[in-house]
Amino acid sequence: QVQLVESGGGLVQAGGSLRLSCVVSGHTFNEVAVGWFRQAPGKVREFVAFATRSASGTDYADSVKGRFTISRDSAKNTWYLQMNSLKPEDTATYYCAGRTRGSYSYTDSALFDYWGQGTQVTVSS
């Protein structure tokens, strides 16, 4: 059973940066592909970023492309989401999601089996 624990959220001014962390446990780290999703109040959960198990492939939602970067530190069993040039519209609860099964699709949250508890990101204008 894969467990995911996020951290790193907080309050930041527009234009600022935050780095979210997602610690993976309960499974071989290199066998878990990871996605980041976010959900703002009253809105559906939306795709933010994805990385393949080895991080050789990554992709981002158009709304964050060029500002957010997904990476990992295998020595720490941790994935990161570096968020730069934050905007008020980035305000949401951010979730780390994992899966061990293969799929060519990754923007649908239903394709991920394991979820963290979420971390709140608030960007003030």
PASEBA-1860 file (N, C-alpha, C; in nm, 3 decimals):
! residues 125
1> QVQLVESG> 0.085/-0.119/0.000/0.000/0.000/0.000/0.090/0.125/0.000 ~ 0.066/0.211/-0.097/0.144/0.333/-0.109/0.086/0.440/-0.018 ~ 0.170/0.504/0.059/0.130/0.619/0.139/0.202/0.742/0.088 ~ 0.128/0.852/0.084/0.181/0.979/0.037/0.153/1.086/0.142 ~ 0.255/1.163/0.174/0.237/1.271/0.272/0.294/1.400/0.213 ~ 0.205/1.499/0.195/0.249/1.627/0.139/0.284/1.724/0.251 ~ 0.365/1.821/0.214/0.394/1.933/0.303/0.443/2.049/0.217 ~ 0.456/2.164/0.281/0.515/2.278/0.212/0.418/2.387/0.170
9> GGLVQAGG> 0.290/2.366/0.192/0.196/2.470/0.157/0.206/2.589/0.250 ~ 0.135/2.695/0.216/0.136/2.814/0.301/0.077/2.933/0.231 ~ 0.099/3.049/0.291/0.051/3.176/0.238/0.168/3.251/0.176 ~ 0.150/3.297/0.054/0.257/3.367/-0.017/0.195/3.480/-0.099 ~ 0.270/3.583/-0.121/0.222/3.693/-0.205/0.236/3.657/-0.352 ~ 0.155/3.719/-0.433/0.164/3.698/-0.578/0.306/3.727/-0.625 ~ 0.355/3.641/-0.713/0.492/3.652/-0.760/0.592/3.572/-0.680 ~ 0.549/3.521/-0.567/0.638/3.445/-0.481/0.647/3.299/-0.521
17> SLRLSCVV> 0.718/3.223/-0.439/0.744/3.081/-0.468/0.716/2.994/-0.346 ~ 0.682/2.870/-0.375/0.668/2.768/-0.273/0.717/2.637/-0.332 ~ 0.765/2.549/-0.246/0.800/2.414/-0.290/0.723/2.314/-0.207 ~ 0.640/2.237/-0.275/0.565/2.131/-0.209/0.645/2.001/-0.213 ~ 0.632/1.923/-0.107/0.700/1.794/-0.099/0.597/1.683/-0.085 ~ 0.632/1.566/-0.136/0.545/1.449/-0.127/0.634/1.329/-0.096 ~ 0.627/1.282/0.027/0.706/1.167/0.068/0.629/1.040/0.037 ~ 0.694/0.948/-0.031/0.632/0.822/-0.073/0.684/0.708/0.015
25> SGHTFNEV> 0.594/0.627/0.067/0.633/0.511/0.145/0.541/0.394/0.115 ~ 0.580/0.276/0.159/0.496/0.158/0.142/0.515/0.085/0.010 ~ 0.602/0.137/-0.075/0.625/0.073/-0.205/0.761/0.119/-0.257 ~ 0.816/0.041/-0.346/0.943/0.079/-0.406/0.928/0.215/-0.475 ~ 1.010/0.310/-0.436/0.994/0.447/-0.482/0.995/0.457/-0.634 ~ 1.084/0.384/-0.699/1.098/0.394/-0.844/0.985/0.326/-0.921 ~ 0.891/0.267/-0.851/0.779/0.202/-0.918/0.651/0.286/-0.909 ~ 0.662/0.403/-0.854/0.544/0.489/-0.835/0.553/0.613/-0.923
33> AVGWFRQA> 0.458/0.627/-1.014/0.446/0.750/-1.092/0.361/0.849/-1.012 ~ 0.391/0.975/-1.027/0.329/1.075/-0.940/0.265/1.188/-1.021 ~ 0.149/1.228/-0.976/0.084/1.345/-1.031/0.052/1.443/-0.920 ~ 0.041/1.569/-0.957/-0.005/1.673/-0.865/-0.138/1.727/-0.918 ~ -0.233/1.739/-0.830/-0.364/1.794/-0.863/-0.395/1.905/-0.762 ~ -0.491/1.987/-0.796/-0.534/2.090/-0.703/-0.684/2.108/-0.711 ~ -0.739/2.157/-0.600/-0.882/2.181/-0.595/-0.909/2.308/-0.517 ~ -0.973/2.402/-0.584/-1.013/2.526/-0.520/-1.157/2.512/-0.470
41> PGKVREFV> -1.197/2.590/-0.372/-1.335/2.580/-0.320/-1.438/2.597/-0.429 ~ -1.533/2.505/-0.436/-1.640/2.512/-0.534/-1.602/2.470/-0.674 ~ -1.480/2.421/-0.690/-1.433/2.380/-0.823/-1.395/2.233/-0.822 ~ -1.389/2.175/-0.940/-1.349/2.036/-0.951/-1.198/2.025/-0.937 ~ -1.154/1.906/-0.897/-1.010/1.882/-0.886/-0.949/1.884/-1.026 ~ -0.838/1.953/-1.041/-0.778/1.965/-1.173/-0.632/1.921/-1.174 ~ -0.591/1.872/-1.288/-0.455/1.828/-1.310/-0.358/1.946/-1.308 ~ -0.242/1.924/-1.247/-0.138/2.027/-1.242/-0.012/1.978/-1.311
49> AFATRSAS> 0.038/1.860/-1.270/0.166/1.811/-1.322/0.173/1.661/-1.307 ~ 0.259/1.600/-1.389/0.278/1.455/-1.384/0.422/1.422/-1.417 ~ 0.470/1.314/-1.353/0.603/1.262/-1.386/0.596/1.109/-1.391 ~ 0.665/1.052/-1.487/0.676/0.907/-1.493/0.760/0.856/-1.377 ~ 0.762/0.726/-1.358/0.832/0.667/-1.243/0.976/0.715/-1.232 ~ 1.043/0.725/-1.344/1.184/0.763/-1.342/1.204/0.912/-1.356 ~ 1.095/0.985/-1.372/1.099/1.130/-1.396/1.160/1.163/-1.531 ~ 1.170/1.063/-1.619/1.225/1.090/-1.752/1.123/1.165/-1.837
57> GTDYADSV> 0.997/1.154/-1.800/0.892/1.225/-1.870/0.810/1.307/-1.774 ~ 0.783/1.433/-1.809/0.700/1.519/-1.727/0.604/1.596/-1.816 ~ 0.495/1.641/-1.756/0.400/1.724/-1.829/0.327/1.812/-1.730 ~ 0.274/1.923/-1.782/0.212/2.023/-1.696/0.085/2.075/-1.760 ~ -0.006/2.119/-1.676/-0.123/2.191/-1.725/-0.076/2.321/-1.789 ~ -0.147/2.365/-1.890/-0.109/2.489/-1.959/-0.103/2.607/-1.863 ~ -0.189/2.605/-1.762/-0.197/2.718/-1.670/-0.074/2.732/-1.581 ~ 0.006/2.626/-1.569/0.125/2.633/-1.483/0.255/2.611/-1.560
65> KGRFTISR> 0.244/2.580/-1.687/0.362/2.550/-1.766/0.457/2.670/-1.766 ~ 0.584/2.643/-1.741/0.684/2.748/-1.736/0.700/2.809/-1.598 ~ 0.607/2.778/-1.507/0.614/2.832/-1.370/0.636/2.722/-1.267 ~ 0.582/2.603/-1.292/0.591/2.491/-1.197/0.685/2.386/-1.254 ~ 0.757/2.319/-1.164/0.848/2.212/-1.205/0.835/2.095/-1.108 ~ 0.817/1.977/-1.162/0.811/1.855/-1.081/0.948/1.788/-1.084 ~ 0.992/1.741/-0.969/1.121/1.675/-0.961/1.117/1.573/-0.847 ~ 1.227/1.501/-0.830/1.230/1.402/-0.724/1.369/1.387/-0.667
73> DSAKNTWY> 1.375/1.335/-0.544/1.501/1.298/-0.480/1.481/1.154/-0.433 ~ 1.535/1.061/-0.507/1.512/0.920/-0.476/1.577/0.880/-0.343 ~ 1.683/0.948/-0.304/1.749/0.918/-0.176/1.657/0.951/-0.058 ~ 1.564/1.042/-0.081/1.471/1.083/0.025/1.330/1.031/0.001 ~ 1.312/0.951/-0.102/1.178/0.901/-0.139/1.077/1.015/-0.150 ~ 1.119/1.122/-0.209/1.038/1.243/-0.210/1.027/1.302/-0.350 ~ 0.905/1.340/-0.384/0.877/1.419/-0.504/0.852/1.563/-0.462 ~ 0.884/1.655/-0.554/0.866/1.796/-0.526/0.785/1.863/-0.637
81> LQMNSLKP> 0.716/1.969/-0.599/0.655/2.057/-0.697/0.703/2.198/-0.664 ~ 0.795/2.248/-0.744/0.845/2.384/-0.727/0.750/2.478/-0.800 ~ 0.697/2.575/-0.728/0.599/2.667/-0.784/0.655/2.807/-0.777 ~ 0.678/2.867/-0.892/0.731/3.002/-0.902/0.628/3.096/-0.964 ~ 0.650/3.223/-0.950/0.561/3.325/-1.009/0.416/3.295/-0.976 ~ 0.390/3.268/-0.852/0.254/3.229/-0.812/0.154/3.341/-0.833 ~ 0.033/3.301/-0.867/-0.076/3.393/-0.894/-0.191/3.364/-0.797 ~ -0.276/3.461/-0.772/-0.392/3.434/-0.685/-0.476/3.317/-0.733
89> EDTATYYC> -0.485/3.297/-0.862/-0.564/3.186/-0.916/-0.500/3.049/-0.891 ~ -0.379/3.047/-0.838/-0.316/2.921/-0.799/-0.361/2.876/-0.660 ~ -0.436/2.960/-0.592/-0.485/2.926/-0.459/-0.574/2.801/-0.464 ~ -0.539/2.702/-0.386/-0.612/2.575/-0.385/-0.549/2.481/-0.283 ~ -0.615/2.370/-0.261/-0.552/2.260/-0.188/-0.483/2.172/-0.292 ~ -0.357/2.145/-0.268/-0.277/2.068/-0.362/-0.261/1.925/-0.311 ~ -0.279/1.831/-0.401/-0.271/1.690/-0.367/-0.164/1.620/-0.450 ~ -0.090/1.536/-0.383/0.002/1.445/-0.449/-0.072/1.313/-0.470
97> AGRTRGSY> -0.059/1.257/-0.589/-0.127/1.132/-0.622/-0.027/1.034/-0.681 ~ -0.044/0.906/-0.650/0.048/0.806/-0.701/-0.023/0.688/-0.762 ~ 0.049/0.619/-0.850/-0.003/0.496/-0.907/0.113/0.407/-0.946 ~ 0.089/0.278/-0.942/0.190/0.181/-0.984/0.150/0.115/-1.115 ~ 0.025/0.125/-1.152/-0.019/0.065/-1.280/0.014/0.160/-1.394 ~ 0.039/0.102/-1.510/0.077/0.185/-1.624/-0.045/0.240/-1.696 ~ -0.030/0.356/-1.753/-0.134/0.417/-1.835/-0.070/0.530/-1.914 ~ -0.120/0.549/-2.036/-0.071/0.660/-2.116/-0.137/0.791/-2.075
105> SYTDSALF> -0.246/0.781/-2.002/-0.319/0.900/-1.962/-0.285/0.934/-1.817 ~ -0.287/1.063/-1.786/-0.250/1.101/-1.650/-0.319/1.229/-1.601 ~ -0.403/1.287/-1.681/-0.470/1.410/-1.638/-0.599/1.384/-1.562 ~ -0.646/1.262/-1.566/-0.769/1.225/-1.496/-0.734/1.172/-1.358 ~ -0.788/1.235/-1.256/-0.756/1.194/-1.119/-0.800/1.051/-1.089 ~ -0.897/1.000/-1.162/-0.945/0.863/-1.140/-0.841/0.759/-1.176 ~ -0.737/0.798/-1.247/-0.632/0.704/-1.287/-0.523/0.689/-1.181 ~ -0.541/0.756/-1.069/-0.446/0.745/-0.959/-0.513/0.676/-0.841
113> DYWGQGTQ> -0.439/0.584/-0.780/-0.496/0.500/-0.675/-0.465/0.549/-0.534 ~ -0.363/0.629/-0.520/-0.317/0.667/-0.387/-0.308/0.819/-0.379 ~ -0.353/0.873/-0.266/-0.360/1.018/-0.250/-0.307/1.061/-0.115 ~ -0.243/1.175/-0.115/-0.204/1.237/0.010/-0.321/1.313/0.070 ~ -0.295/1.374/0.184/-0.402/1.442/0.258/-0.427/1.584/0.206 ~ -0.337/1.635/0.124/-0.352/1.769/0.070/-0.279/1.873/0.154 ~ -0.236/1.978/0.087/-0.171/2.090/0.156/-0.224/2.220/0.093 ~ -0.257/2.316/0.177/-0.320/2.438/0.131/-0.216/2.538/0.082
121> VTVSS> -0.243/2.593/-0.035/-0.162/2.701/-0.091/-0.253/2.821/-0.111 ~ -0.216/2.932/-0.052/-0.292/3.055/-0.065/-0.201/3.164/-0.117 ~ -0.242/3.225/-0.229/-0.163/3.331/-0.290/-0.242/3.461/-0.280 ~ -0.186/3.557/-0.212/-0.255/3.685/-0.194/-0.212/3.783/-0.303 ~ -0.304/3.870/-0.338/-0.276/3.967/-0.445/-0.217/4.095/-0.389
END
